[in-house]
Amino acid sequence: MIMTERWALGGDLEVARIGYGAMKLSGWPGGPRPDRYTALTVLRRAVELGVNHIDTSHYYAQDGVAANELIREALSPYPDDLVIVTKVGALIEGSDIHLTGPEQTGLTPDGLRRGVEANLRSLGVDRLDAVNLRMGELADTRTPIAGPLETLLSLRDEGLIHHIGVSNVSAAEFAEARKVAPIACVQNLYNVAQRDDDPLVDACAEAGIAYVPYFPVGGFQPLTADRLNTVAARHGATVPQVALAWLLARSPNILLIPGTGSPAHLEENCAAADLHLTPEDLADLG
């Protein structure tokens, strides 16, 4: 398979539209993970298959296994065209997932700097290609987005960051973010079964901004629907492949970062680039 479709992330970083999400390599925030040899094999095979966009974070770490360190071991010195997108925000370290009230400490200037420096250190780079500002979950104590973005702009001015993105944001926060900083990408929950972000996908496309859905095949609750099975059977494909192909067809600014710790599943995900849904398929999927 040859993944030929590209998107210029931030206007200058040409990436294949199917990338790779590294979260599952560490088992964070809880769950199975591959052994070290398999994790390194998956990363190297991803690059062989044409993946040049990897999504990760310093807080994808658990029980001494860290996604960033696996990426560095597997792929450093990094290929010239490899784009590694990281995130900072409400969490500072992997163990912070257990915090409740103090969650927002990661959105302070000190917390954001610590996050950026941790990503730089663990990946072994001098500058991060793109950093997503990941907003918190607590609606009643939600930090305004402008302050954290201003901190990331300062870190960009120091040469530590190339592009800035946002994650887990509302449409209003996205609009506010664009007043503060140039936004290269948005990373939110979106898939064929969860389409609340339809207007934001279109707004990003109109602005030339990449939209990167997390949980593209359902995440912790895999997608199941008769309509998906029908289309998958029509093409001799799997349901996850249909879900990924639907996202690719949805809008040209959508970039995919499906994660897996399985070499076979990686091959399956990348093969979705060759699955072209027909008008009948798209109508069936709604």
TARA-V186510 format. One record per helix or strand of 2 or more residues. SS is the DSSP state (H for helix, E for strand). FROM is the first residue (numbers start at 1). TO is the last residue. If there is no record, write none. Layout:
# TARA-V186510
<<SS FROM TO> <SS FROM TO>>
This chain:
# TARA-V186510
<<E 6 9> <E 13 16> <E 20 21> <H 23 25> <H 36 48> <E 53 55> <E 61 62> <E 65 66> <H 67 75> <E 83 89> <H 94 98> <H 101 107> <H 109 123> <E 128 134> <H 139 141> <H 145 157> <E 161 167> <H 171 180> <E 183 189> <H 198 207> <E 210 214> <H 226 235> <H 239 250> <H 263 274> <H 279 285>>
